[in-house]
Structures are given as C-alpha cells and as structure tokens.
Amino acid sequence: MTEPNSTDPQLQSFIFAETQKQRFQVLVHGLTDKCWETCMGRPSNRLDSRTEACITNCVERFIDVTTFITKRLMNTTKYRSDSPLEFQ
C-alpha cells in the first residue's frame, strides 16, 4: 500500500499533460477571441486579404509576446536560483 503523501508518478505525469493541454486550449481561445475582435469588420463568406493579413499579424505578434515573456520568466527563475536571496 502506498503512503498517503506519495503520488503515483504516472498519475502526476497524466495530470501535468492534461493541465498543459488545458492551458494551451485557453491560450488558443483567448488568441482567437482577441484577433477576431481586432480584425473582423463584418463577417462574410470569405476573408478578404486585409482581414487575413490582420489575423496573421495578430497571431504572429501574440506568439512573439508569449515567447518573449516565457524567455524572460525562465531567465528570471534561473537568475533567482543561481543567486539565492540574502536576508539582512
């Protein structure tokens, strides 16, 4: 029998994967909503070239910002782990 505080590694892996999927879905839905509101004038059967270019640009900028923030957070975390806080 397992200890009450221990967790099955397979279960942890599954939960982590499902959490990542959920975060990705939230990100995609947010991106879709934001770019739709920003770029769509009036809905029609086809996207005109201006709307298509706007959506492409919106998605690319969103990816750029997400990458920038992720790198910044990783660097901040690395910096903090390399130099522990000192209390005076």
C-alpha positions as CSV (number, residue, x, y, z in Angstrom):
1,M,0.0,0.0,0.0
2,T,1.3,3.5,-0.8
3,E,1.9,6.2,1.7
4,P,-0.9,8.9,1.9
5,N,1.5,11.7,0.9
6,S,3.1,9.8,-2.1
7,T,1.6,10.2,-5.6
8,D,1.8,7.8,-8.4
9,P,4.4,9.1,-11.0
10,Q,2.1,8.1,-13.9
11,L,-0.8,10.0,-12.4
12,Q,1.4,13.0,-11.9
13,S,2.5,12.8,-15.5
14,F,-1.0,12.5,-16.7
15,I,-2.2,15.4,-14.6
16,F,0.7,17.5,-15.9
17,A,-0.1,16.7,-19.5
18,E,-3.8,17.4,-19.1
19,T,-3.0,20.7,-17.4
20,Q,-0.7,21.7,-20.2
21,K,-3.4,20.8,-22.8
22,Q,-5.9,22.9,-20.9
23,R,-3.5,25.9,-20.7
24,F,-2.9,25.6,-24.5
25,Q,-6.7,25.5,-25.2
26,V,-7.2,28.6,-23.0
27,L,-4.4,30.3,-24.8
28,V,-5.8,29.4,-28.3
29,H,-9.3,30.5,-27.3
30,G,-8.0,33.8,-26.0
31,L,-6.0,34.4,-29.1
32,T,-8.9,33.6,-31.3
33,D,-11.2,36.0,-29.4
34,K,-8.7,38.8,-29.4
35,C,-7.7,38.5,-33.1
36,W,-11.3,38.1,-34.1
37,E,-12.4,41.2,-32.3
38,T,-9.4,43.2,-33.6
39,C,-9.6,42.1,-37.2
40,M,-13.1,41.3,-38.2
41,G,-15.2,44.1,-39.5
42,R,-18.3,42.3,-40.7
43,P,-18.4,38.6,-41.2
44,S,-18.8,37.3,-44.8
45,N,-18.3,34.0,-46.6
46,R,-14.6,34.7,-47.3
47,L,-11.8,36.5,-45.6
48,D,-10.6,39.5,-47.6
49,S,-6.8,40.0,-47.9
50,R,-6.8,42.8,-45.4
51,T,-8.6,40.7,-42.7
52,E,-6.4,37.7,-43.5
53,A,-3.2,39.9,-43.1
54,C,-4.6,41.4,-39.9
55,I,-5.3,37.9,-38.4
56,T,-1.8,36.6,-39.5
57,N,-0.1,39.7,-37.9
58,C,-2.2,39.4,-34.7
59,V,-1.3,35.7,-34.3
60,E,2.4,36.3,-35.0
61,R,2.6,39.2,-32.6
62,F,0.8,37.1,-29.9
63,I,3.4,34.3,-30.4
64,D,6.3,36.8,-30.3
65,V,5.0,38.3,-27.0
66,T,4.3,34.8,-25.5
67,T,7.9,33.7,-26.4
68,F,9.4,36.9,-25.0
69,I,7.5,36.6,-21.7
70,T,8.4,32.9,-21.4
71,K,12.1,33.6,-22.0
72,R,12.0,36.4,-19.5
73,L,10.4,34.3,-16.9
74,M,12.9,31.5,-17.5
75,N,15.8,33.9,-17.2
76,T,14.3,35.4,-14.0
77,T,13.8,32.0,-12.5
78,K,17.3,30.9,-13.5
79,Y,18.8,34.1,-12.0
80,R,16.9,33.6,-8.8
81,S,18.1,30.0,-8.5
82,D,21.7,31.0,-9.3
83,S,21.8,33.7,-6.6
84,P,19.7,32.8,-3.6
85,L,18.1,35.6,-1.7
86,E,20.0,37.0,1.3
87,F,18.2,38.5,4.2
88,Q,19.8,41.1,6.4
